[in-house]
Amino acid sequence: MADPARTAALQALLQVEENAGYSNLVLDKALKARSLPPRDKAFASALFYGVLERCLTLDYYLAQCLRDPRKKPEPLAREALRCGAYQIFYMDKVPGSAAVNETVEALKALGGAKMSGFVNGVLRTLLRKKPAMALPQGDSPRAWALRFSVPEPLIRLWMGAYGRDTAQKILQSFEQKAPLYIRVNTARTTAQALGAQLIEAGVPCEILPAPPGAARLEGTGSPAALAAFGEGLFHVQDLSAQWICELVDPQPGEAVCDCCAAPGGKSFTMAQQVGEKGQVLALDLYKGRVGLIGKGAQRLGLTNLKAQVHDAQKGFAGFPLFDRVLCDAPCSGFGVIRRKPEIRYKSLESIKGLPGLQLSILENAAGAVKPGGRLVYSTCTLNPAENQEVADRFLRAHPDFAPCPFQLPGLNRLPGEPAHMLTLLPFGKASDGFFAAAFTRGAAKG
């Protein structure tokens, strides 16, 4: 009988390969379908994410065991081989024979009986050859691609944009477990009070000195299962995203528009910043996402937040003008690889159209800014073509906007980076890779 944990992981990996959804959502669905106990869930999750994070490395090892490495196995067989190889190389507590046998049984359970002999043979060859296998040494892009399982073109992009040393630090940071940050709901409690409540409940909680309301949790499992979450005392939000809200800097009583708002974390934070007399309009293209934003605002008691379906590419005719507008544009996501490991395998060719889309959304968002108001452009990627170049193109085309210099405490710019821009790298005092640029709309001529 096939092990349900390995079967769930293999099925989820196949779905991700077929572009059937984000990794976390795909895995959650696969785990729920089998009602696995906690220990099996943990194993399935470790195997699933481990394979996603190590695909290039695993494929390098496996290629040495194939008769014709140029011929790709079918998707189900390929994912089964990766599952077996990951257990053999990275799961010390799993005996090699069990890694092979259990992987083959999972493959059969998913309709791959005809491939089982092939997969069994390749994995047994891998077991035999493992002691003599090693990755290429050195710090060439190819060696790093296999060491960190990040495609060479992306590594070369980072080397060119940020330098060799910073590129290596970025790669190393994506091997670390992503910290869990929350934002205290200051409309209902204080950071100190929430911290004390969580610690009393046995949840390790560190209140951070900056940005205001930020805290880090450890060893909590699902934060949504905590009583404080159900009471609406916090929402989960990465530290880098919280810094973006600090840059928008909404003031009490102001009107703010978050024009690409899903999943809503920045809208929630800004709604707390503007207070009861202010208002945040959270817009998104998809009805389902807008519904989730609305439910989140309801849980947090944020009656000053309105979620609405809207396509930011269609402009803002008929909308009021806002004191602050955040344009957190759709992007390649190369700054959040450790949270969504499959993103690393996007080809640079596939994202060439994004800067044009981002500029279009930013230009439309600019029309919703009051004279004297602030416009912030942000992404969660590390790619100059989507970041600095979009911001520069916007300013050249819109003389009614000027650069808005800023400084966030404890965060340093890249060498030569303008005072109205900031790249947040996924190490140091940020946690995910983000970019932000701030602009001010000129006062109305009277």
N, C-alpha and C positions, 0 to 999 in steps of 0.2 A: 504493500500500500504506500502511495506517495506521501511524503511529508508535506502537510498543508502549508507550513511556513515557507519552504523552498518553492512550492508550487505558486503561492501568492506572489512571491518576489519575482519569479520567472514570468508570470503572466503580466505583472505590472511593468516589467522591463520591456516586454514585447509591445505593450501599448504605448509606452513612451517613444520607442523606436518608430512606431507607426504614427507619431504625432497626434496621439489621442488625448492629450491634455498635459497640464503641469504635473511634474513628478510627485509633489506632495498630495495632490488631489487624486491622482491615479492610484497611488499606494494606499491612501485612506480607503478608497472604494474597494480595493482588492482585499484589504484586511477585514473590513466590515462584512464582506460577502462570506467570509469563512468563520467569523466569530472566534478568532484565535485567542487563547489565553495570553496574559501579559508577556510571559517568557518567549513564546513563539512569535508574538508581534515584534518584540525587540530583535529577535534573530532575523526575521524577514526584513525589517527596516535596515538593519546593519548590512545585510547582503545586498538589498536593493540599492541603497545609496552608495555602498562600497563599489559595486559594479559601475554605476553611473560615473563615479569620481575617477575610476581607473580604466576606462575603456581602452584608451590608446596603449597603456602599459600592458593590459591583459592581451590585447590583440598582438602585440609584439612577441610576447611569450608563445602564444598559440600558433602564430605563423610559422614558428620553428618546428611545429609538430604536424603541419599539413603537407600532404604530397605536393599540392600546387597552391602556394600562398596567394597567388594572384586571383584564384577562383574563390569568390566569397560564398560561404555557406548560406543556406536559407535563413531568414531572420530568426525563426524559432530556434534552430540549431545554433546559430551564432550567439544568441542570448544565453542558451543553455551552456555553451562552452565557456562563456564569460563567467557565468555563475560558478561553474565547477572550478575554473582557474582562480577565481577570487578566493574561494574557500581553501584551495591548495596553497596559495601564496600568502594570504593575509589573515586567515582564521586558524590560528595555531591550535585551538582546542578541538578542531574538527579533524579526525584522522583522514588521511588521504583516500583510503578506500571508501570511507563513508561519503566524502565529497563527490567521488565519482558515481557510486551506486545511487545515492539519493538524488543527484542531479538527473541521472538517466530516468529514474522513476518519475520525477516531476515532469520531465519532458514527455514521457508516455501519457501522463495524466492530462496533458494539454493537447493530445492528438498527434504527438510526434514519434509514434512507435517506429515508423519507417526510418527515422533518423537516429534511432537509439544506438545502433551498432556503430555508426560513424562517430557520434559524440563519445561513446564509451571508449573507442579506440584512441581518439585524439587525447582525451583526458588521461588515459593510462600511459600514453607516450609522454605527456607532460609530467606526470608523476616521476617517470623514470629519468627524464632529462633535467628536472628541476635543480639538482645539486650543481650542475655545471652551467646553469643559466645566470646571466648578469645583464644589467642595463648598460648602455654606453655611458662612459664617464666624460667629464668635462662640462663646460658651460656654454656649449654651442646651442643654438635654437633647437636642433634636432635632439640633442641629449636632454635638454629641459623638457621638450615636448613629451618624451617617453617617461622622464622622471616625474613630472607633475601631471601628466595626461591632459595637456592643453595643446591644441593644434599649433604648429609652427607659425602660420601666418599671424595668429593673434599674439604670439610671443614677440614676433618681429615688430608688430604694431606698437606694443608696449615699450619695447627697447628703444624704438625710434622716438616715441612720444615722451617718455619719462626717464630714459637712461637705463643702462644695464642693471645697476644696483637696485633701483626702485622696481624695475620689472621683476627681479628675483624676489624681492620682498612681497610683491603682489602675489606671485605664484605660491610662495611659502604661506602667506596668510590664508589662501584658499584651501590649504590642507588642514587648517585648524577648525575646530567645531565652532559654529556661529554662536556668539553669546545671545542670551535672551534678554532683551531690554523691554521695559514697559514705560508708559507715560502715566503718571498719577492724574486722576481726574480731579483737578483743583476746584471744580465746581461743587464737589461733594466732600472732599477731604483734603488733608495736607500730606506732603511726602513723609513727614515724620510720623504722623498717625497711621498711615498705611503701612509704612515700614515696620512699626511696632506690632500692628495687627498680623502681618504676614509672619514675622519672626515668632510671635506667640503661637501661631498655627504650625510652626515647624518648617517654614519656608525661608531658606536663606535669602536675604534681601539686602542689597547695598544701595543706599541713596547716593546718587552722584552729585558732586558740587555744581556741575553744569552739563547740559542745559537745565534750566529750572524744571522740576517735576520728573526728571529722568531717574530711573532705578534699574538695577540689574538683578535678575533672579537666577538661582542655580538649583539644579536637581529637583525641579518642580513637576516634571512630567508635563501634561497638558495644562497651560495656565487657565484655560477655559473651565477646568474642573475645580478651580479654587473658589471658595465662598466669596472672596473679595471681588472676583471677576463678575460673579452673578449679581453682586450688589452694585455693580457699575462704578467701582472705585478706581479702575484703571483700564487702559487698553494696551495691547501689544504694539510696540512701534520701535523700529530700529533707531539707534542713536543718530545715524546720519540723517534720517528723515526728520528727527526732532530738531536737528540743527537747521534744516531747511526752513522749518516753521519759525525758528528764531530769526532767520534772515528776513522772512516776510514781515515779521515784527508787527503783527496786528495790535492795534491799541484799543482799549475799552471803548465800546460804542461804535466802532467802525464797521463798515460793510466790506466783506471779503468774498472773492470768488475763487474757488478751486476748480479749474475748468477741465481737469482730467483726474477726477478725485478717487476712483476706486484703487484700493479697497477701503479708503476712507480715513486712514489714520491721521493724515495731516489735517483733514477737515475737522476731525474731533479735537485735535490739539488747538487749532486756531479758534474753534468755537469757544473753547475755554478761555482763550486769551482775550477775545473781544467782550466776553461777559454777557449778561442778560440783555443789555441795551444794544449790543451789537448783533450782527447777522452774518452767517456763512452760507453761501450757496454752493453746494457740492454737485458738480455736473459729471455725467459719464455717458458714454455712447450706448451702453447696454442696460436694459431694464432690470435684469437679474442682479447686476452689480449695484445698481441704484437702490434696489430693494434691500440689499445687505447693508449698505451705508445707512439707510433709514432705520433698520433694526438695531444697528450699532449705536446710533445716536439716541434711540429710545432707551436702550439699556443704560447708557451713560447719563440719561436725563437732560440731554442737550436740546432743549426746545427752540433754541435760536439757530439750529441748523436745518436747512431745507435741502433735500436730495431730489434731483430732477434729471430726467433723460434729456441729453442734448449732445449734438455733434459739434465739437469746437471748430471743425473745419468749415462749418457753414456760417460762421460769424456770430455776432451778438446783437444783431438788430432787434429792437424791442426790449432788450434788457436794460436795467438801470446801469449807471456807471458806479464803479467800486473804488474804495480807497486803496485796496490792495488786491492784486490778482496773481495767483500762483498758476503757472503753466508747467506742470510736472509731466512732460510729454512722453508718449510711448517711445521706447528706445530698445536697443539691443540687449540691455541688461547685463553687460559684462562686469558690472560692479557688484553683482549679487550672486556670483557663481557658487559660493559655498552654501547658499541657501537653496539655489536651484541649479544643481550641478550639470544638468543637461545643456544649459545655456552655452557652456564653453565650446560645444561642438557646432554652433552656428557658423556657417561660412561667411567670410567678409563680403563675398559677392551677394549673399542673400539680404544684406542690410544696407545696400547702396542707396536704396530709395528712402531710407529713414530721414536723413537730413532735410530733404525737401518737404516731407510731411511735417516734421518738427517746426520748420520755419513757417509753414502755412498756419499751423495751430498757434504759434507764438504771435504772428502778425494779427490774426483774428482776436486773440486774447488782448492784444494791445488796445484794440478799439473799445474795450470795456473798462479801461482805466481812467479815473477822473484826472483832470489837470492837477498836477502836483502830486499825483498818486504814484504808488510803487508797483512795478511789474517784476516778478521773479520767474526766471526760466530755470528748470532743473531736470536732471535725468539721473538714473541709477546705472550709468554706464561709464566705462573708461575708454573713450574713443574721441579724439579731438574733432573728427569730422561731425560728430553729433553734439559736441559740446562747445568749445571755443569758437569753432568756425560758424556754427549757427548763430551764436551770440554776436559775432562780428558782422555777419551778413545782415542781421536784423538792424543793428545800429547804423550801418551804411545806408540802408534803405529807409530809415525812419528818423529824420533829423529832429522830429518833435520829441524824441526820447534821448536822454543823456545817460551816460554811465552813472551808477549810484555806488560810490565806494563804500565798503563796509569791512568790519573786522569782527570775527567771532572769537571769543576768549579761548586761548589755548590751541587754536587751529592755525597752521602755517600754510602759506601758499607755495605752489611750485615755483622754482626759480624763474623770474621774469613774468609771472602771472599777473595780469592787471588787477588793480585794487577793487574792481567791481565783479571779479570772478573768483571762484574758489573750487579747486578739485579736492575732494575728500577721498583719501586712499584707504583701503580696507585694513589698515593697521594704525597704530598710534591711538589718537583720541577719537577717531571715527571708527565705525565697525564695518560698514559696507562702502563700496566705491560709489561716490556721487559727484555730481557737478552742479554748480549753481552760478547764475549771473543775475545781477540786479540792475534795473533801469528806473529812471524817474521820468514821468511825463511832464513836459514843460507846462507852465501855467498858461491859462487861457489868455489870449490877447484881447485887451479891452480898449 
